[in-house]
Amino acid sequence: MHTGALLNIESTIRDFWYLLKPRIMYLVVFTAVAGMVAAPGSIHPFLALISLMCVALGSGAAGAINMWYDRDIDILMERTKNRPIPTGRVLAESALEFGITLGILSVFIMAIAVNYVSAALLAVSILFYVFIYTIWLKRRTPQNIVIGGAAGAFPPMIGWASVTNSIGWESFILFLIIFMWTPPHFWALSLNKSEDYLKASIPMFNIVYGSEKTRKYILVYSVLLVLTSLFPALFLKKTLLYLSVVTIEGCIFIWYAISIIRFKDHSSQKRMFSYSVSYLFSLFASIIFCSIDLF
């Protein structure tokens, strides 16, 4: 009896953890770190940790509310049918309460512990993801990912604002990198999940305009992404090193985009999606490394 109770508690904690979309959260926090490190000035390490915790909580809050709202379509798709709400492991009402509580808490703590600018940006990112992307765009327009991608692009700006208490043009460049990255990243996935989106009646770009046009637009956005990724060299300390690394990474990204046009198969699209994740981590790692003086 006691063992069963413990297993139930562990299962509940694990399920609520999955509500936060942890894989997205890791990427969000990492890009926020890059914004902090690249920003001029300094922040106390303890305040930096609080800021990153708030970013993580805010990201998780948006993820939980997203799962609450999308529970009717999540159960229809192979990719999402095993999420905590469709399987009944977490009640929909509990997920909503959990998400709202975390969202309010994250913004409140950021405001009183860090500064109002970073708190405002965090609030905007949460509200944008929930109301603009999840509720308004996702089920209505094939531009859902293009416009909705702005929600995931705020973290480096939040990290920057945590240090500077302002929004600089440099942080907007970091925002643009993620904004340009989101369409080719997600469209590469959606090409392999067309049946899922058809079942759920979600008007993804490839569903509305076809796979061929989607592949071409992936290439267009990939080129725009690579060009945008060069601009941080304007404010990073190790300019030549940064340009060398991101040029190589960018050429590989474009090669993957060309390969999905050339081969038009599941494997090339899966490789494009996988590389896009590692690309963004590597790009922001380069921004972090090239922002600090080690030698």
C-alpha positions as CSV (number, residue, x, y, z in Angstrom):
1,M,0.0,0.0,0.0
2,H,2.8,2.4,1.0
3,T,4.8,1.5,-2.1
4,G,1.8,2.1,-4.4
5,A,1.2,5.5,-2.8
6,L,4.8,6.5,-3.4
7,L,4.6,5.4,-7.1
8,N,1.4,7.4,-7.5
9,I,3.1,10.5,-6.0
10,E,6.1,10.1,-8.3
11,S,3.9,9.6,-11.3
12,T,2.0,12.8,-10.5
13,I,5.1,14.8,-10.1
14,R,6.5,13.4,-13.4
15,D,3.3,14.1,-15.2
16,F,3.1,17.7,-14.0
17,W,6.8,18.1,-15.0
18,Y,5.9,16.9,-18.6
19,L,3.1,19.6,-18.6
20,L,5.9,22.2,-18.6
21,K,7.4,20.9,-21.9
22,P,10.9,20.5,-20.4
23,R,12.7,20.1,-23.7
24,I,11.5,23.5,-24.8
25,M,12.2,24.9,-21.4
26,Y,15.9,23.9,-21.6
27,L,16.3,25.7,-24.9
28,V,14.4,28.8,-23.6
29,V,16.6,29.0,-20.5
30,F,19.8,28.5,-22.5
31,T,19.0,31.4,-24.9
32,A,18.1,33.6,-21.9
33,V,21.6,32.8,-20.5
34,A,23.1,34.0,-23.8
35,G,21.2,37.3,-23.5
36,M,22.5,37.8,-20.0
37,V,26.1,37.0,-20.9
38,A,26.1,39.1,-24.1
39,A,24.6,42.1,-22.3
40,P,26.8,45.0,-21.2
41,G,27.3,45.3,-17.5
42,S,26.8,42.7,-14.8
43,I,24.2,41.0,-12.6
44,H,24.6,39.4,-9.3
45,P,24.8,35.6,-9.7
46,F,21.9,35.1,-7.3
47,L,19.7,37.5,-9.2
48,A,20.8,35.8,-12.4
49,L,19.6,32.5,-11.1
50,I,16.3,34.0,-10.0
51,S,15.8,35.5,-13.4
52,L,16.5,32.2,-15.1
53,M,14.2,30.4,-12.7
54,C,11.4,32.8,-13.6
55,V,12.1,32.3,-17.3
56,A,11.8,28.5,-16.8
57,L,8.6,28.9,-14.8
58,G,7.1,31.2,-17.4
59,S,8.0,28.9,-20.2
60,G,6.5,26.0,-18.3
61,A,3.4,28.0,-17.4
62,A,2.8,28.7,-21.1
63,G,3.4,25.0,-22.0
64,A,0.9,23.8,-19.4
65,I,-1.8,26.2,-20.5
66,N,-1.1,25.3,-24.1
67,M,-1.7,21.6,-23.2
68,W,-4.9,22.5,-21.4
69,Y,-6.3,24.3,-24.4
70,D,-5.1,21.8,-27.0
71,R,-6.3,18.7,-25.1
72,D,-9.0,18.1,-27.7
73,I,-6.6,17.9,-30.6
74,D,-3.7,16.4,-28.7
75,I,-5.7,13.2,-28.3
76,L,-6.0,12.9,-32.1
77,M,-2.3,13.1,-32.9
78,E,0.3,10.4,-32.6
79,R,2.9,12.9,-31.5
80,T,0.8,14.3,-28.6
81,K,-1.7,11.6,-27.6
82,N,0.4,10.3,-24.7
83,R,0.6,13.7,-23.0
84,P,-0.6,13.9,-19.4
85,I,-4.1,15.3,-20.1
86,P,-5.2,13.2,-23.1
87,T,-4.2,10.0,-21.2
88,G,-6.1,11.2,-18.1
89,R,-3.0,11.3,-15.8
90,V,-3.7,15.0,-15.1
91,L,-7.1,16.7,-15.0
92,A,-7.5,19.5,-17.5
93,E,-8.6,21.9,-14.7
94,S,-5.5,21.0,-12.6
95,A,-3.3,21.7,-15.6
96,L,-4.9,25.1,-16.2
97,E,-4.6,26.1,-12.5
98,F,-1.0,24.9,-12.5
99,G,-0.1,27.0,-15.5
100,I,-1.8,30.2,-14.3
101,T,-0.2,29.9,-10.9
102,L,3.3,29.4,-12.3
103,G,2.8,32.2,-14.8
104,I,1.7,34.8,-12.2
105,L,4.4,33.6,-9.8
106,S,7.2,33.9,-12.4
107,V,6.2,37.5,-13.5
108,F,5.7,38.6,-9.9
109,I,9.1,37.3,-8.7
110,M,10.9,38.7,-11.7
111,A,9.3,42.1,-11.0
112,I,10.2,42.3,-7.3
113,A,13.6,40.6,-7.5
114,V,15.1,41.6,-10.9
115,N,13.4,44.5,-12.7
116,Y,10.2,45.6,-14.3
117,V,11.4,45.5,-17.9
118,S,12.4,41.9,-17.7
119,A,9.1,41.1,-15.9
120,A,7.1,42.9,-18.6
121,L,8.8,41.0,-21.4
122,L,8.2,37.7,-19.6
123,A,4.5,38.5,-19.2
124,V,4.3,39.5,-22.9
125,S,6.0,36.2,-23.9
126,I,3.6,34.1,-21.8
127,L,0.5,36.0,-23.0
128,F,1.6,35.9,-26.6
129,Y,2.1,32.2,-26.6
130,V,-1.2,31.5,-24.9
131,F,-3.6,34.0,-26.5
132,I,-1.9,34.9,-29.9
133,Y,-0.4,31.6,-30.9
134,T,-2.3,28.9,-29.0
135,I,-5.9,30.3,-29.0
136,W,-5.9,32.6,-32.0
137,L,-3.3,31.6,-34.7
138,K,-2.7,27.8,-34.3
139,R,-6.1,26.6,-35.6
140,R,-6.8,29.5,-38.0
141,T,-3.9,30.3,-40.2
142,P,-0.9,28.6,-41.9
143,Q,1.1,31.5,-40.6
144,N,0.7,30.2,-37.1
145,I,4.3,29.2,-36.7
146,V,5.7,32.3,-38.4
147,I,3.9,34.8,-36.2
148,G,3.6,32.6,-33.2
149,G,7.3,32.0,-33.2
150,A,7.8,35.4,-31.7
151,A,6.7,33.9,-28.3
152,G,9.8,31.7,-28.2
153,A,12.1,34.5,-29.3
154,F,11.7,36.6,-26.1
155,P,14.0,34.8,-23.7
156,P,17.3,36.3,-24.9
157,M,15.7,39.7,-24.6
158,I,14.5,38.9,-21.1
159,G,18.0,37.8,-20.2
160,W,19.4,41.0,-21.7
161,A,16.9,43.1,-19.8
162,S,17.6,41.3,-16.5
163,V,21.1,42.8,-16.7
164,T,20.5,46.2,-18.3
165,N,16.9,47.0,-17.3
166,S,16.4,48.0,-20.9
167,I,15.7,46.6,-24.4
168,G,18.7,47.2,-26.7
169,W,19.0,46.7,-30.5
170,E,21.5,44.0,-29.7
171,S,18.8,41.9,-27.9
172,F,16.4,42.5,-30.7
173,I,18.9,40.8,-33.1
174,L,19.0,37.8,-30.7
175,F,15.2,37.8,-30.9
176,L,15.3,37.9,-34.7
177,I,17.6,34.8,-34.8
178,I,15.0,32.7,-33.0
179,F,12.1,34.2,-34.9
180,M,13.8,33.2,-38.2
181,W,14.8,29.8,-36.9
182,T,11.3,28.7,-35.8
183,P,9.6,28.2,-39.3
184,P,12.3,26.0,-40.9
185,H,12.7,24.1,-37.6
186,F,9.0,23.4,-37.1
187,W,8.0,23.0,-40.8
188,A,10.7,20.2,-41.1
189,L,8.8,18.4,-38.3
190,S,5.3,19.2,-39.7
191,L,6.3,17.7,-43.1
192,N,6.7,14.3,-41.4
193,K,3.5,14.8,-39.3
194,S,1.1,15.7,-42.0
195,E,-1.4,13.0,-41.1
196,D,-1.5,14.2,-37.5
197,Y,-2.3,17.8,-38.5
198,L,-4.9,16.6,-41.0
199,K,-6.6,14.6,-38.3
200,A,-6.6,17.5,-35.9
201,S,-7.6,20.0,-38.7
202,I,-4.7,22.3,-38.0
203,P,-3.8,24.4,-41.0
204,M,-0.1,24.0,-41.1
205,F,1.7,25.5,-44.0
206,N,2.4,22.2,-45.7
207,I,-1.3,21.2,-45.3
208,V,-2.6,24.4,-46.9
209,Y,0.1,25.0,-49.5
210,G,1.6,21.6,-50.1
211,S,4.9,20.0,-49.3
212,E,6.8,21.4,-52.3
213,K,6.1,25.0,-51.4
214,T,6.9,24.3,-47.8
215,R,10.3,22.9,-48.6
216,K,11.1,26.0,-50.7
217,Y,10.0,28.3,-47.9
218,I,12.2,26.3,-45.5
219,L,15.1,27.2,-47.7
220,V,14.1,30.9,-47.8
221,Y,13.9,31.1,-44.0
222,S,17.1,29.1,-43.6
223,V,19.0,31.7,-45.7
224,L,17.4,34.6,-43.8
225,L,18.3,32.8,-40.5
226,V,21.9,32.4,-41.5
227,L,22.2,36.0,-42.6
228,T,20.6,37.2,-39.4
229,S,23.0,35.0,-37.3
230,L,25.9,37.1,-38.6
231,F,24.7,40.3,-37.0
232,P,25.7,39.5,-33.3
233,A,29.3,40.0,-34.6
234,L,28.6,43.7,-34.4
235,F,28.6,43.6,-30.6
236,L,30.4,40.4,-29.5
237,K,34.0,40.5,-28.3
238,K,35.4,37.7,-30.5
239,T,34.1,38.8,-33.8
240,L,36.2,36.7,-36.2
241,L,35.8,33.6,-34.2
242,Y,32.1,34.0,-34.0
243,L,31.8,34.7,-37.7
244,S,33.9,31.6,-38.6
245,V,31.8,29.3,-36.4
246,V,28.4,30.5,-37.4
247,T,29.3,30.6,-41.1
248,I,30.2,26.9,-41.0
249,E,27.1,26.1,-39.0
250,G,24.9,28.2,-41.3
251,C,26.3,26.5,-44.4
252,I,25.4,23.1,-43.0
253,F,21.9,24.4,-42.1
254,I,21.4,25.6,-45.7
255,W,22.7,22.2,-47.0
256,Y,20.1,20.4,-44.9
257,A,17.4,22.8,-46.3
258,I,18.5,22.0,-49.8
259,S,18.6,18.3,-49.2
260,I,14.9,18.2,-48.3
261,I,14.1,19.8,-51.6
262,R,16.4,17.4,-53.4
263,F,15.4,14.2,-51.7
264,K,11.8,14.9,-50.6
265,D,11.8,12.1,-48.0
266,H,11.1,11.4,-44.4
267,S,14.8,10.9,-43.5
268,S,16.1,14.2,-44.9
269,Q,13.3,16.1,-43.1
270,K,14.0,14.3,-39.9
271,R,17.7,15.1,-40.2
272,M,16.8,18.8,-40.9
273,F,14.7,18.9,-37.8
274,S,17.3,17.3,-35.6
275,Y,20.1,19.5,-36.8
276,S,18.0,22.6,-36.3
277,V,17.8,21.9,-32.6
278,S,21.6,21.4,-32.2
279,Y,22.2,24.4,-34.5
280,L,20.4,26.8,-32.2
281,F,22.1,25.4,-29.1
282,S,25.5,25.7,-30.8
283,L,24.7,29.2,-32.2
284,F,23.8,30.5,-28.7
285,A,26.7,28.7,-27.2
286,S,28.9,30.6,-29.6
287,I,27.3,33.9,-28.6
288,I,28.0,33.0,-24.9
289,F,31.7,32.0,-25.6
290,C,32.4,35.0,-27.8
291,S,30.9,37.4,-25.2
292,I,33.4,36.6,-22.5
293,D,37.1,37.3,-22.0
294,L,38.9,34.0,-21.3
295,F,42.2,35.0,-22.8
